[in-house]
Amino acid sequence: MKDGKLEIGFIGLGQRGAAYGMTDGSIGLLGNVLKNSNDVIVTAICDRFQERLDAATQKIVEHGYPVPRQTKDYTEIMNSGVDAIIISTSWDMHVKVAIEGMKAGIPVAMEVGGTHSIEDCWKLVDCYEQTGTPIFFMENCCYNKDEALVTSLVRNGVLGDISFCQGYYCHDLREEIAGGIDTHHYRLKEYMEHNCENYPTHELGPIAKLLNITSGNRFTKVVSMSSKAQGMKHYIANNPKYSERLKDAEFKQGDVTTTMIQCENGETIFLKLDTTLPRLYERGLTASGTKGFYNQTTQSVILDNIDHESTKYKDMFFTQENYSEYLPDDWRTITPEQLKSGHGGMDYIMLKNFFHCLKNKKPLPIDVYDAVTWMCITALSEESIAKSSMPVDCPDFTRGKYKQRKTVDVFEFPKIVK
Ligand SMILES: NC(=O)c1ccc[n+]([C@@H]2O[C@H](COP(=O)([O-])OP(=O)(O)OC[C@H]3O[C@@H](n4cnc5c(N)ncnc54)[C@H](O)[C@@H]3O)[C@@H](O)[C@H]2O)c1
């Protein structure tokens, strides 16, 4: 701590960590912390590239803070006296870095992404159980307004008992993937070497919270299927920036990967990963229960009290605005400036919650069991696809504790009595 402020170390200063090379106005996690968090100070930073360290240092100094300690070796961050680390490296490094941090007794906030290794998931759980060092999985979509609303509707019983949920990661990432040849972005290698649901947690995290996964419920089986992989080939062949340099690149990752997950309490979940064909961004969160239905794409809440025969489907678009009383306080009090601090405000609310929990020694609402349970869908889907879409069993990383664990929501939701 320095002058009552938490000292933070950043590891990974690329697009997400420090908005490096971004031209769309994003400020990244570093910019968000510098702009909004008066009770923390960034004192140590790490990346493999000197120019990224220098660019991040410049941002920190421009915000009026002292020059941070710089290093290319993340293990040095663990000896720099920081109170917490924020990991936004490529997916392959998350678990390794988190384990070093936890062993050093430094609370960890780890960026999202899947893992190809079930063994790594167990290592993370074992390390947490041996050290007791808090770890937070930075699934910012759990903090988003739509996800907050639907979770509140479920907690208040408005949608009844949920039978089915659905979510997508539909995001045209062709430029980010091919551009990796210049930016070193890890997705290029990932898409060449793997075929799986590689980014499940933006949609699955909020769904898992809503269905009490790791606290009374658990995932039992995964089945996955991938389409052919032609989007990247087509994009590269038609883009002079890459057509020569990447002409021999072969991609294993199918254009659209669909995954079904079965839950112990009887619910099913449908996930779609769609990142190498032209399309608009969509997460498409859907929750279907005995009393109603929520759909993020159409921003609609459809309850059992409407006339299903005569009401036109499109009349119900954007009806979720009528349910704003169900939103948690964070979404009622957010300022226009905070809304501009990354991903429409959810990054701001997530970081505020993380620092608040750390300072007040409160349990982190997205913990190690949530993290590995959501991340491992990548490895399980890869196995299912490789076995002609055979179902694959999901490990119980809580070793039975899910039966007693109490659900910790990321928000305190209002209790609405009707
Ligand atoms: N939550 C969100 O909304 C969101 C959005 C984008 C990315 N992400 C996540 O953020 C992470 C980073 O993604 P990105 O797009 O910024 O990637 P990126 O490649 O732009 O940045 C990753 C950075 O990590 C650094 N790095 C990798 N290995 C390292 C090591 N061993 N030591 C030090 N530095 C190392 C790289 O040099 C690079 O600068 C990923 O996990 C991604 O899934 C999350």
The ligand as a Gaussian input file, in Angstrom:
#p B3LYP/6-31G(d) Opt

LIG

0 1
 N      -12.760000      -9.011000     -21.095000
 C      -12.726000      -8.469000     -22.289000
 O      -13.640000      -7.772000     -22.707000
 C      -11.530000      -8.718000     -23.145000
 C      -11.368000      -8.044000     -24.354000
 C      -10.226000      -8.313000     -25.105000
 C       -9.288000      -9.225000     -24.649000
 N       -9.490000      -9.857000     -23.472000
 C       -8.514000     -10.807000     -22.947000
 O       -7.322000     -10.093000     -22.647000
 C       -6.193000     -10.926000     -22.864000
 C       -5.223000     -10.239000     -23.789000
 O       -5.825000     -10.061000     -25.055000
 P       -5.268000      -8.950000     -26.052000
 O       -6.222000      -8.868000     -27.177000
 O       -4.914000      -7.728000     -25.304000
 O       -3.910000      -9.639000     -26.571000
 P       -2.567000      -8.915000     -26.988000
 O       -1.760000      -9.916000     -27.726000
 O       -2.862000      -7.615000     -27.642000
 O       -1.883000      -8.613000     -25.588000
 C       -1.308000      -9.614000     -24.792000
 C       -0.026000      -9.029000     -24.231000
 O        0.530000      -9.969000     -23.320000
 C        1.933000      -9.940000     -23.489000
 N        2.494000     -11.203000     -23.028000
 C        2.247000     -12.459000     -23.484000
 N        2.996000     -13.352000     -22.803000
 C        3.705000     -12.647000     -21.898000
 C        4.664000     -13.010000     -20.923000
 N        5.043000     -14.275000     -20.748000
 N        5.204000     -12.030000     -20.159000
 C        4.842000     -10.749000     -20.344000
 N        3.933000     -10.345000     -21.264000
 C        3.388000     -11.283000     -22.039000
 C        2.122000      -9.755000     -25.003000
 O        3.394000      -9.279000     -25.314000
 C        1.014000      -8.764000     -25.319000
 O        1.447000      -7.443000     -25.269000
 C       -6.750000     -12.228000     -23.385000
 O       -6.888000     -13.117000     -22.337000
 C       -8.110000     -11.875000     -23.918000
 O       -9.002000     -12.954000     -23.918000
 C      -10.586000      -9.615000     -22.713000

